Amino acid sequence: MWSWDASAPGRSGAGACRDEEQARQAAEAWMRANRAGTASVEQVRLSLGSGDLLTHYERTGARLAARRHGNGRITWAPQQASPAQWAAS
C-alpha cells in the first residue's frame, strides 16, 4: 500500500492506493486541482495493533516528495522520513 498527502493554503488532501504509481497520480491530480506546491507518497503496510486489536498503517521508510514548479510541472525525489515523522505514525 502507498499513502499520499498534499496541502495547499486552507486545505489538505490524503489517500491510500494499491501501488506507488496510483498514489503519485492521485497526489499530482490533487496538487493541480488545488494549486498545491508540495506532496508526498509513502509506502505503508497494514498492521494489527498490539493489545487493542485495532489496525493501522505502519510506515516502511520508502518515501517520495513532490514539488510543483512555476510552469506546472511536478517532479518527484526520494526523501528520508525524519525522526519526528516516524514518531507521528
C-alpha positions in Angstrom: 0.0 0.0 0.0 1.0 3.6 -0.6 -0.4 6.6 1.1 -0.3 10.2 -0.3 -0.8 13.6 1.2 -0.7 17.1 -0.1 -1.6 20.5 1.3 -2.4 24.0 -0.1 -3.4 27.1 1.8 -6.6 26.4 3.7 -7.0 22.7 2.6 -5.3 19.4 2.5 -5.8 16.0 0.9 -4.8 12.4 1.5 -5.5 8.9 0.4 -4.3 5.3 0.1 -3.6 3.4 -3.1 -2.5 -0.1 -4.0 0.7 0.9 -5.7 3.2 3.8 -6.0 2.1 4.9 -9.4 -1.6 5.2 -8.4 -0.5 7.2 -5.3 1.7 9.5 -7.4 -1.1 10.1 -9.9 -3.7 10.8 -7.1 -1.3 13.3 -5.4 -0.5 15.0 -8.7 -4.2 15.4 -9.6 -4.9 16.9 -6.2 -1.9 19.2 -6.5 -3.0 20.5 -9.9 -6.7 20.9 -8.8 -5.7 22.8 -5.6 -2.6 24.6 -6.7 -0.5 22.8 -4.1 3.2 23.3 -4.1 4.3 20.0 -2.4 3.1 16.5 -1.7 4.5 13.2 -0.6 3.8 9.5 -1.2 4.9 6.8 1.3 4.9 3.1 1.3 2.9 1.7 4.2 1.8 -1.7 5.5 -1.4 -2.6 7.3 -0.5 -3.7 10.9 -2.6 -5.1 13.7 -2.1 -3.1 16.9 -0.9 -5.0 20.0 -3.3 -5.0 22.9 -6.2 -3.2 21.3 -6.6 -5.2 18.1 -7.0 -2.0 16.0 -5.5 -1.9 12.6 -3.4 1.0 11.4 -0.9 1.8 8.6 2.8 1.5 9.5 5.5 3.4 7.7 8.1 1.3 5.9 10.6 4.2 5.2 10.1 4.4 1.4 9.0 7.9 0.8 9.0 10.3 -2.2 8.4 14.1 -2.2 6.9 16.1 -5.0 7.4 19.7 -5.9 5.2 21.7 -8.3 7.2 24.1 -10.4 6.0 27.5 -11.6 5.4 26.1 -15.1 3.1 23.5 -13.6 5.5 20.6 -14.0 5.7 18.2 -11.0 8.9 16.4 -10.1 9.5 13.6 -7.6 12.5 12.8 -5.5 13.3 10.2 -2.8 13.0 11.6 0.8 14.1 10.3 4.1 11.5 10.4 6.9 12.6 12.5 9.8 12.5 11.1 13.4 9.5 13.4 14.1 7.6 11.9 11.1 8.4 8.3 12.3 7.1 9.2 15.8 3.9 10.6 14.4 3.0 7.2 12.8 
